[in-house]
Amino acid sequence: MNSPLPPGLLIAAPRSGAGKTTVTLGLLRALAQDGVAVQPYKCGPDYIDPAFHAAASGRASFNLDSWAMPAAMLDLLVAQAVGADLALAEGAMGLFDGVAAAGASGVGASADVAARLGWPVVLVLDVAGQAQSAAAVALGFARYRRDVQLAGVILNRVASDRHRRLIAEAMAAAGVTVFGALPKDAGICLPERHLGLVQAGELSGLTASLDRMADFVRAHVDIAALRAAAGGGGAAGAMAGDALPPPPGQRIALASDPAFSFLYPHLLTAWRAAGAEVVPFSPLADQAPDPGADVVWLPGGYPELHAGRIAAAAQFLAGLRAFAETGPVHGECGGYMVLGQALLDADGVAHRMAGLLGLVTSYQARKLHLGYRRATLATAMPGFAAGAALAGHEFHYSTVVTQPDLPLAEVRDATGAVLAETGSKRGMVSGSYFHLIAEVQ
């Protein structure tokens, strides 16, 4: 008999910056404080939010992505909620926002996930500067897709009790449930930097911040009504054993610290579920990778903020170079840049990196590179043979100054356009700007 899945909710908004992260974290923390086992998820390819979800709820959070993930992979990740009382997903951007070109299962919009799983949507509405018009916005979202159910709304940045009443009356007339109203200028937020939120592991006062968010949400939102509105659930279906990406080796030396932290949680779970042993090490602490590992994996992160320390980490660099003489090494985004010859910071200062690839990258002229990627490997990389088709995501501001090595892959964006950033391969060392999400057909 298949195990039962809990009911779920998806916290979404009309746009980014409307307050859905604060609401999600506050709800996760409040529910966990009340003894509710809640399984968190993040819609889309975000690297940072899942770590905050895990800190708030006490359970690992997983990305759900209708563009990058095959259906069997989505099912397997939803099955991580077995044993929980509630599944709670945070949307990305606006509820219906996705890429222009539809993939096999969706465009990457949070609405795709809600429709597939039957999770009702709770819309966080920033109502600053409007009153009754907010009801028209909610009504439009409720009717836009018939396969997406709007459970109700949480109002954010409410200026006064009169403001709240005006909107609540209009919502009632439109048949839209209001689960709560968050006051304006409450001072509840997390610090940000150029790629988004500061990472969870960097905030010494994170526990206190999460507790304040829980108190804030508890004071202004009907949490019991939200739980009652959850839907979907049912039985977990049969899971395909090969739905998740394979481990790149049996024993994986994984760089893990604030400079190397953008690894999707489902990859780590998949590697361990397949029997691989993950051995973390910290380049910032000048630790060398385990010489007995089968592969070294350098995730993305913020190497530009720590370029001087990385360049001075003699034991790390020497150990990495020694390992690469006989074993495979792979880097993603920030990890890829560290494998190169040099990284130029925002001031144009060149920091010598590992030199295992000929790559030179620069932050001096910031240029946003953002979006989904489909890569067809021109040569093998750890875990995948040449010809494998991979789905991933890219988000960085650095640019390539020189890249003299063999291309790792043909890389296309979500529209199918071929991109110049192919990744690199030299000997047993490989790297790419895109973060691996899944293998696709």
Salt bridges, closest charged atoms under 4 A:
ASP34 OD2 - ARG218 NH1 2.99
ASP49 OD2 - LYS42 NZ 3.00
ASP75 OD1 - ARG116 NH2 2.71
GLU90 OE2 - LYS42 NZ 3.43
GLU90 OE1 - HIS53 NE2 2.74
ASP112 OD1 - ARG145 NH1 2.97
ASP126 OD2 - ARG15 NH2 2.86
ASP126 OD2 - ARG157 NH1 3.32
ASP147 OD2 - ARG145 NH2 2.96
ASP161 OD1 - ARG164 NH2 2.96
ASP161 OD2 - ARG165 NH1 2.58
GLU202 OE1 - ARG193 NH1 3.12
ASP211 OD1 - ARG29 NE 2.87
GLU277 OE1 - ARG251 NH1 2.66
ASP290 OD2 - ARG251 NH2 2.57
GLU304 OE2 - HIS194 NE2 3.12
GLU332 OE1 - HIS435 ND1 3.83
ASP345 OD2 - HIS351 NE2 2.98
GLU394 OE1 - ARG373 NE 2.98
GLU394 OE2 - HIS396 NE2 2.81
ASP405 OD1 - ARG426 NE 2.78
GLU410 OE1 - ARG412 NE 3.15
GLU421 OE2 - HIS369 NE2 3.26
GLU421 OE1 - HIS396 NE2 3.91
